[in-house]
Amino acid sequence: MRNTLGFGEDKLRRLAGSRSFDRGLGYLSSVYALEITERSITATVDGTDA
């Protein structure tokens, strides 16, 4: 995982907690409309509801 906005994988795992981080990895294939700016990252995740 690239270091984006100062967050690498290790830091994100610590901030989110291992359980939430691992759950989030399962959503990667459902992410679309990803937008990365200098200050934020936003996306839509397809699931029961977008």
mmCIF file of the N, C-alpha and C atoms, coordinates in Angstrom:
data_MODEL
# 
_entry.id   MODEL 
# 
loop_
_atom_site.group_PDB 
_atom_site.id 
_atom_site.type_symbol 
_atom_site.label_atom_id 
_atom_site.label_alt_id 
_atom_site.label_comp_id 
_atom_site.label_asym_id 
_atom_site.label_entity_id 
_atom_site.label_seq_id 
_atom_site.pdbx_PDB_ins_code 
_atom_site.Cartn_x 
_atom_site.Cartn_y 
_atom_site.Cartn_z 
_atom_site.occupancy 
_atom_site.B_iso_or_equiv 
_atom_site.pdbx_formal_charge 
_atom_site.auth_seq_id 
_atom_site.auth_comp_id 
_atom_site.auth_asym_id 
_atom_site.auth_atom_id 
_atom_site.pdbx_PDB_model_num 
ATOM 1   N N  . MET A 1 1  ? 0.850   -1.181 0.000  1.00 0.00 ? 1  MET A N  1 
ATOM 2   C CA . MET A 1 1  ? 0.000   0.000  0.000  1.00 0.00 ? 1  MET A CA 1 
ATOM 3   C C  . MET A 1 1  ? 0.890   1.237  0.000  1.00 0.00 ? 1  MET A C  1 
ATOM 4   N N  . ARG A 1 2  ? 0.563   2.180  -0.876 1.00 0.00 ? 2  ARG A N  1 
ATOM 5   C CA . ARG A 1 2  ? 1.347   3.405  -0.949 1.00 0.00 ? 2  ARG A CA 1 
ATOM 6   C C  . ARG A 1 2  ? 1.113   4.283  0.275  1.00 0.00 ? 2  ARG A C  1 
ATOM 7   N N  . ASN A 1 3  ? 2.057   5.142  0.533  1.00 0.00 ? 3  ASN A N  1 
ATOM 8   C CA . ASN A 1 3  ? 1.944   6.122  1.600  1.00 0.00 ? 3  ASN A CA 1 
ATOM 9   C C  . ASN A 1 3  ? 1.232   7.340  1.030  1.00 0.00 ? 3  ASN A C  1 
ATOM 10  N N  . THR A 1 4  ? -0.046  7.525  1.351  1.00 0.00 ? 4  THR A N  1 
ATOM 11  C CA . THR A 1 4  ? -0.858  8.623  0.855  1.00 0.00 ? 4  THR A CA 1 
ATOM 12  C C  . THR A 1 4  ? -1.305  9.475  2.025  1.00 0.00 ? 4  THR A C  1 
ATOM 13  N N  . LEU A 1 5  ? -1.166  10.775 1.900  1.00 0.00 ? 5  LEU A N  1 
ATOM 14  C CA . LEU A 1 5  ? -1.549  11.708 2.962  1.00 0.00 ? 5  LEU A CA 1 
ATOM 15  C C  . LEU A 1 5  ? -0.840  11.391 4.277  1.00 0.00 ? 5  LEU A C  1 
ATOM 16  N N  . GLY A 1 6  ? 0.346   10.832 4.201  1.00 0.00 ? 6  GLY A N  1 
ATOM 17  C CA . GLY A 1 6  ? 1.090   10.520 5.415  1.00 0.00 ? 6  GLY A CA 1 
ATOM 18  C C  . GLY A 1 6  ? 0.637   9.251  6.114  1.00 0.00 ? 6  GLY A C  1 
ATOM 19  N N  . PHE A 1 7  ? -0.247  8.488  5.487  1.00 0.00 ? 7  PHE A N  1 
ATOM 20  C CA . PHE A 1 7  ? -0.744  7.261  6.083  1.00 0.00 ? 7  PHE A CA 1 
ATOM 21  C C  . PHE A 1 7  ? -0.242  6.067  5.300  1.00 0.00 ? 7  PHE A C  1 
ATOM 22  N N  . GLY A 1 8  ? 0.592   5.281  5.922  1.00 0.00 ? 8  GLY A N  1 
ATOM 23  C CA . GLY A 1 8  ? 0.997   4.010  5.349  1.00 0.00 ? 8  GLY A CA 1 
ATOM 24  C C  . GLY A 1 8  ? 0.129   2.925  5.957  1.00 0.00 ? 8  GLY A C  1 
ATOM 25  N N  . GLU A 1 9  ? 0.297   1.708  5.502  1.00 0.00 ? 9  GLU A N  1 
ATOM 26  C CA . GLU A 1 9  ? -0.522  0.599  5.990  1.00 0.00 ? 9  GLU A CA 1 
ATOM 27  C C  . GLU A 1 9  ? -0.400  0.411  7.500  1.00 0.00 ? 9  GLU A C  1 
ATOM 28  N N  . ASP A 1 10 ? 0.801   0.490  8.038  1.00 0.00 ? 10 ASP A N  1 
ATOM 29  C CA . ASP A 1 10 ? 0.984   0.286  9.480  1.00 0.00 ? 10 ASP A CA 1 
ATOM 30  C C  . ASP A 1 10 ? 0.234   1.327  10.299 1.00 0.00 ? 10 ASP A C  1 
ATOM 31  N N  . LYS A 1 11 ? 0.329   2.590  9.893  1.00 0.00 ? 11 LYS A N  1 
ATOM 32  C CA . LYS A 1 11 ? -0.344  3.656  10.633 1.00 0.00 ? 11 LYS A CA 1 
ATOM 33  C C  . LYS A 1 11 ? -1.862  3.519  10.518 1.00 0.00 ? 11 LYS A C  1 
ATOM 34  N N  . LEU A 1 12 ? -2.355  3.217  9.326  1.00 0.00 ? 12 LEU A N  1 
ATOM 35  C CA . LEU A 1 12 ? -3.797  3.029  9.162  1.00 0.00 ? 12 LEU A CA 1 
ATOM 36  C C  . LEU A 1 12 ? -4.312  1.870  9.998  1.00 0.00 ? 12 LEU A C  1 
ATOM 37  N N  . ARG A 1 13 ? -3.556  0.778  10.053 1.00 0.00 ? 13 ARG A N  1 
ATOM 38  C CA . ARG A 1 13 ? -3.964  -0.379 10.864 1.00 0.00 ? 13 ARG A CA 1 
ATOM 39  C C  . ARG A 1 13 ? -4.031  -0.003 12.343 1.00 0.00 ? 13 ARG A C  1 
ATOM 40  N N  . ARG A 1 14 ? -3.044  0.763  12.808 1.00 0.00 ? 14 ARG A N  1 
ATOM 41  C CA . ARG A 1 14 ? -3.057  1.204  14.212 1.00 0.00 ? 14 ARG A CA 1 
ATOM 42  C C  . ARG A 1 14 ? -4.240  2.116  14.499 1.00 0.00 ? 14 ARG A C  1 
ATOM 43  N N  . LEU A 1 15 ? -4.509  3.071  13.600 1.00 0.00 ? 15 LEU A N  1 
ATOM 44  C CA . LEU A 1 15 ? -5.593  4.018  13.818 1.00 0.00 ? 15 LEU A CA 1 
ATOM 45  C C  . LEU A 1 15 ? -6.966  3.360  13.735 1.00 0.00 ? 15 LEU A C  1 
ATOM 46  N N  . ALA A 1 16 ? -7.141  2.463  12.782 1.00 0.00 ? 16 ALA A N  1 
ATOM 47  C CA . ALA A 1 16 ? -8.444  1.825  12.583 1.00 0.00 ? 16 ALA A CA 1 
ATOM 48  C C  . ALA A 1 16 ? -8.663  0.644  13.519 1.00 0.00 ? 16 ALA A C  1 
ATOM 49  N N  . GLY A 1 17 ? -7.580  0.018  13.926 1.00 0.00 ? 17 GLY A N  1 
ATOM 50  C CA . GLY A 1 17 ? -7.678  -1.235 14.665 1.00 0.00 ? 17 GLY A CA 1 
ATOM 51  C C  . GLY A 1 17 ? -7.611  -2.380 13.671 1.00 0.00 ? 17 GLY A C  1 
ATOM 52  N N  . SER A 1 18 ? -6.983  -3.456 14.064 1.00 0.00 ? 18 SER A N  1 
ATOM 53  C CA . SER A 1 18 ? -6.761  -4.574 13.140 1.00 0.00 ? 18 SER A CA 1 
ATOM 54  C C  . SER A 1 18 ? -8.062  -5.138 12.580 1.00 0.00 ? 18 SER A C  1 
ATOM 55  N N  . ARG A 1 19 ? -9.076  -5.269 13.412 1.00 0.00 ? 19 ARG A N  1 
ATOM 56  C CA . ARG A 1 19 ? -10.348 -5.859 12.951 1.00 0.00 ? 19 ARG A CA 1 
ATOM 57  C C  . ARG A 1 19 ? -10.993 -4.994 11.872 1.00 0.00 ? 19 ARG A C  1 
ATOM 58  N N  . SER A 1 20 ? -11.085 -3.682 12.115 1.00 0.00 ? 20 SER A N  1 
ATOM 59  C CA . SER A 1 20 ? -11.689 -2.785 11.128 1.00 0.00 ? 20 SER A CA 1 
ATOM 60  C C  . SER A 1 20 ? -10.847 -2.702 9.870  1.00 0.00 ? 20 SER A C  1 
ATOM 61  N N  . PHE A 1 21 ? -9.537  -2.655 10.027 1.00 0.00 ? 21 PHE A N  1 
ATOM 62  C CA . PHE A 1 21 ? -8.647  -2.586 8.871  1.00 0.00 ? 21 PHE A CA 1 
ATOM 63  C C  . PHE A 1 21 ? -8.823  -3.820 7.996  1.00 0.00 ? 21 PHE A C  1 
ATOM 64  N N  . ASP A 1 22 ? -8.796  -5.004 8.612  1.00 0.00 ? 22 ASP A N  1 
ATOM 65  C CA . ASP A 1 22 ? -8.944  -6.244 7.854  1.00 0.00 ? 22 ASP A CA 1 
ATOM 66  C C  . ASP A 1 22 ? -10.307 -6.323 7.179  1.00 0.00 ? 22 ASP A C  1 
ATOM 67  N N  . ARG A 1 23 ? -11.343 -5.859 7.861  1.00 0.00 ? 23 ARG A N  1 
ATOM 68  C CA . ARG A 1 23 ? -12.684 -5.845 7.260  1.00 0.00 ? 23 ARG A CA 1 
ATOM 69  C C  . ARG A 1 23 ? -12.694 -4.915 6.049  1.00 0.00 ? 23 ARG A C  1 
ATOM 70  N N  . GLY A 1 24 ? -12.042 -3.779 6.163  1.00 0.00 ? 24 GLY A N  1 
ATOM 71  C CA . GLY A 1 24 ? -11.975 -2.833 5.058  1.00 0.00 ? 24 GLY A CA 1 
ATOM 72  C C  . GLY A 1 24 ? -11.286 -3.410 3.835  1.00 0.00 ? 24 GLY A C  1 
ATOM 73  N N  . LEU A 1 25 ? -10.285 -4.249 4.043  1.00 0.00 ? 25 LEU A N  1 
ATOM 74  C CA . LEU A 1 25 ? -9.601  -4.874 2.911  1.00 0.00 ? 25 LEU A CA 1 
ATOM 75  C C  . LEU A 1 25 ? -10.572 -5.693 2.065  1.00 0.00 ? 25 LEU A C  1 
ATOM 76  N N  . GLY A 1 26 ? -11.576 -6.262 2.702  1.00 0.00 ? 26 GLY A N  1 
ATOM 77  C CA . GLY A 1 26 ? -12.566 -7.046 1.990  1.00 0.00 ? 26 GLY A CA 1 
ATOM 78  C C  . GLY A 1 26 ? -13.444 -6.217 1.061  1.00 0.00 ? 26 GLY A C  1 
ATOM 79  N N  . TYR A 1 27 ? -13.470 -4.911 1.269  1.00 0.00 ? 27 TYR A N  1 
ATOM 80  C CA . TYR A 1 27 ? -14.282 -4.023 0.448  1.00 0.00 ? 27 TYR A CA 1 
ATOM 81  C C  . TYR A 1 27 ? -13.525 -3.466 -0.756 1.00 0.00 ? 27 TYR A C  1 
ATOM 82  N N  . LEU A 1 28 ? -12.238 -3.708 -0.859 1.00 0.00 ? 28 LEU A N  1 
ATOM 83  C CA . LEU A 1 28 ? -11.436 -3.089 -1.917 1.00 0.00 ? 28 LEU A CA 1 
ATOM 84  C C  . LEU A 1 28 ? -11.997 -3.317 -3.314 1.00 0.00 ? 28 LEU A C  1 
ATOM 85  N N  . SER A 1 29 ? -12.487 -4.492 -3.602 1.00 0.00 ? 29 SER A N  1 
ATOM 86  C CA . SER A 1 29 ? -13.001 -4.772 -4.952 1.00 0.00 ? 29 SER A CA 1 
ATOM 87  C C  . SER A 1 29 ? -14.342 -4.086 -5.212 1.00 0.00 ? 29 SER A C  1 
ATOM 88  N N  . SER A 1 30 ? -14.963 -3.518 -4.178 1.00 0.00 ? 30 SER A N  1 
ATOM 89  C CA . SER A 1 30 ? -16.256 -2.846 -4.315 1.00 0.00 ? 30 SER A CA 1 
ATOM 90  C C  . SER A 1 30 ? -16.140 -1.326 -4.364 1.00 0.00 ? 30 SER A C  1 
ATOM 91  N N  . VAL A 1 31 ? -14.920 -0.809 -4.334 1.00 0.00 ? 31 VAL A N  1 
ATOM 92  C CA . VAL A 1 31 ? -14.695 0.638  -4.319 1.00 0.00 ? 31 VAL A CA 1 
ATOM 93  C C  . VAL A 1 31 ? -14.719 1.185  -5.736 1.00 0.00 ? 31 VAL A C  1 
ATOM 94  N N  . TYR A 1 32 ? -15.461 2.289  -5.924 1.00 0.00 ? 32 TYR A N  1 
ATOM 95  C CA . TYR A 1 32 ? -15.421 3.014  -7.187 1.00 0.00 ? 32 TYR A CA 1 
ATOM 96  C C  . TYR A 1 32 ? -15.571 4.503  -6.890 1.00 0.00 ? 32 TYR A C  1 
ATOM 97  N N  . ALA A 1 33 ? -15.449 5.324  -7.876 1.00 0.00 ? 33 ALA A N  1 
ATOM 98  C CA . ALA A 1 33 ? -15.535 6.782  -7.731 1.00 0.00 ? 33 ALA A CA 1 
ATOM 99  C C  . ALA A 1 33 ? -14.508 7.272  -6.700 1.00 0.00 ? 33 ALA A C  1 
ATOM 100 N N  . LEU A 1 34 ? -13.310 6.731  -6.769 1.00 0.00 ? 34 LEU A N  1 
ATOM 101 C CA . LEU A 1 34 ? -12.235 7.108  -5.857 1.00 0.00 ? 34 LEU A CA 1 
ATOM 102 C C  . LEU A 1 34 ? -11.680 8.466  -6.258 1.00 0.00 ? 34 LEU A C  1 
ATOM 103 N N  . GLU A 1 35 ? -11.567 9.357  -5.284 1.00 0.00 ? 35 GLU A N  1 
ATOM 104 C CA . GLU A 1 35 ? -11.013 10.685 -5.530 1.00 0.00 ? 35 GLU A CA 1 
ATOM 105 C C  . GLU A 1 35 ? -9.981  10.998 -4.446 1.00 0.00 ? 35 GLU A C  1 
ATOM 106 N N  . ILE A 1 36 ? -8.765  11.267 -4.858 1.00 0.00 ? 36 ILE A N  1 
ATOM 107 C CA . ILE A 1 36 ? -7.686  11.582 -3.931 1.00 0.00 ? 36 ILE A CA 1 
ATOM 108 C C  . ILE A 1 36 ? -7.233  13.006 -4.198 1.00 0.00 ? 36 ILE A C  1 
ATOM 109 N N  . THR A 1 37 ? -7.269  13.837 -3.161 1.00 0.00 ? 37 THR A N  1 
ATOM 110 C CA . THR A 1 37 ? -6.768  15.207 -3.257 1.00 0.00 ? 37 THR A CA 1 
ATOM 111 C C  . THR A 1 37 ? -5.615  15.356 -2.275 1.00 0.00 ? 37 THR A C  1 
ATOM 112 N N  . GLU A 1 38 ? -5.072  16.540 -2.192 1.00 0.00 ? 38 GLU A N  1 
ATOM 113 C CA . GLU A 1 38 ? -3.972  16.772 -1.251 1.00 0.00 ? 38 GLU A CA 1 
ATOM 114 C C  . GLU A 1 38 ? -4.407  16.612 0.192  1.00 0.00 ? 38 GLU A C  1 
ATOM 115 N N  . ARG A 1 39 ? -5.691  16.820 0.476  1.00 0.00 ? 39 ARG A N  1 
ATOM 116 C CA . ARG A 1 39 ? -6.153  16.818 1.863  1.00 0.00 ? 39 ARG A CA 1 
ATOM 117 C C  . ARG A 1 39 ? -7.158  15.733 2.215  1.00 0.00 ? 39 ARG A C  1 
ATOM 118 N N  . SER A 1 40 ? -7.651  14.997 1.220  1.00 0.00 ? 40 SER A N  1 
ATOM 119 C CA . SER A 1 40 ? -8.669  14.001 1.551  1.00 0.00 ? 40 SER A CA 1 
ATOM 120 C C  . SER A 1 40 ? -8.706  12.872 0.527  1.00 0.00 ? 40 SER A C  1 
ATOM 121 N N  . ILE A 1 41 ? -9.341  11.793 0.938  1.00 0.00 ? 41 ILE A N  1 
ATOM 122 C CA . ILE A 1 41 ? -9.614  10.667 0.059  1.00 0.00 ? 41 ILE A CA 1 
ATOM 123 C C  . ILE A 1 41 ? -11.087 10.325 0.248  1.00 0.00 ? 41 ILE A C  1 
ATOM 124 N N  . THR A 1 42 ? -11.848 10.278 -0.849 1.00 0.00 ? 42 THR A N  1 
ATOM 125 C CA . THR A 1 42 ? -13.249 9.898  -0.779 1.00 0.00 ? 42 THR A CA 1 
ATOM 126 C C  . THR A 1 42 ? -13.520 8.838  -1.839 1.00 0.00 ? 42 THR A C  1 
ATOM 127 N N  . ALA A 1 43 ? -14.511 8.014  -1.575 1.00 0.00 ? 43 ALA A N  1 
ATOM 128 C CA . ALA A 1 43 ? -14.883 6.973  -2.522 1.00 0.00 ? 43 ALA A CA 1 
ATOM 129 C C  . ALA A 1 43 ? -16.302 6.514  -2.205 1.00 0.00 ? 43 ALA A C  1 
ATOM 130 N N  . THR A 1 44 ? -16.879 5.819  -3.159 1.00 0.00 ? 44 THR A N  1 
ATOM 131 C CA . THR A 1 44 ? -18.155 5.151  -2.958 1.00 0.00 ? 44 THR A CA 1 
ATOM 132 C C  . THR A 1 44 ? -17.863 3.655  -2.944 1.00 0.00 ? 44 THR A C  1 
ATOM 133 N N  . VAL A 1 45 ? -18.519 2.949  -2.021 1.00 0.00 ? 45 VAL A N  1 
ATOM 134 C CA . VAL A 1 45 ? -18.342 1.506  -1.910 1.00 0.00 ? 45 VAL A CA 1 
ATOM 135 C C  . VAL A 1 45 ? -19.682 0.854  -2.207 1.00 0.00 ? 45 VAL A C  1 
ATOM 136 N N  . ASP A 1 46 ? -19.696 -0.056 -3.180 1.00 0.00 ? 46 ASP A N  1 
ATOM 137 C CA . ASP A 1 46 ? -20.919 -0.747 -3.560 1.00 0.00 ? 46 ASP A CA 1 
ATOM 138 C C  . ASP A 1 46 ? -21.205 -1.845 -2.551 1.00 0.00 ? 46 ASP A C  1 
ATOM 139 N N  . GLY A 1 47 ? -22.394 -1.839 -2.020 1.00 0.00 ? 47 GLY A N  1 
ATOM 140 C CA . GLY A 1 47 ? -22.816 -2.841 -1.062 1.00 0.00 ? 47 GLY A CA 1 
ATOM 141 C C  . GLY A 1 47 ? -24.323 -2.929 -1.105 1.00 0.00 ? 47 GLY A C  1 
ATOM 142 N N  . THR A 1 48 ? -24.961 -3.122 0.042  1.00 0.00 ? 48 THR A N  1 
ATOM 143 C CA . THR A 1 48 ? -26.409 -3.105 0.108  1.00 0.00 ? 48 THR A CA 1 
ATOM 144 C C  . THR A 1 48 ? -26.925 -1.757 -0.396 1.00 0.00 ? 48 THR A C  1 
ATOM 145 N N  . ASP A 1 49 ? -26.251 -0.681 0.034  1.00 0.00 ? 49 ASP A N  1 
ATOM 146 C CA . ASP A 1 49 ? -26.506 0.675  -0.432 1.00 0.00 ? 49 ASP A CA 1 
ATOM 147 C C  . ASP A 1 49 ? -25.163 1.279  -0.817 1.00 0.00 ? 49 ASP A C  1 
ATOM 148 N N  . ALA A 1 50 ? -25.174 2.186  -1.782 1.00 0.00 ? 50 ALA A N  1 
ATOM 149 C CA . ALA A 1 50 ? -23.926 2.867  -2.145 1.00 0.00 ? 50 ALA A CA 1 
ATOM 150 C C  . ALA A 1 50 ? -23.584 3.902  -1.076 1.00 0.00 ? 50 ALA A C  1 
# 
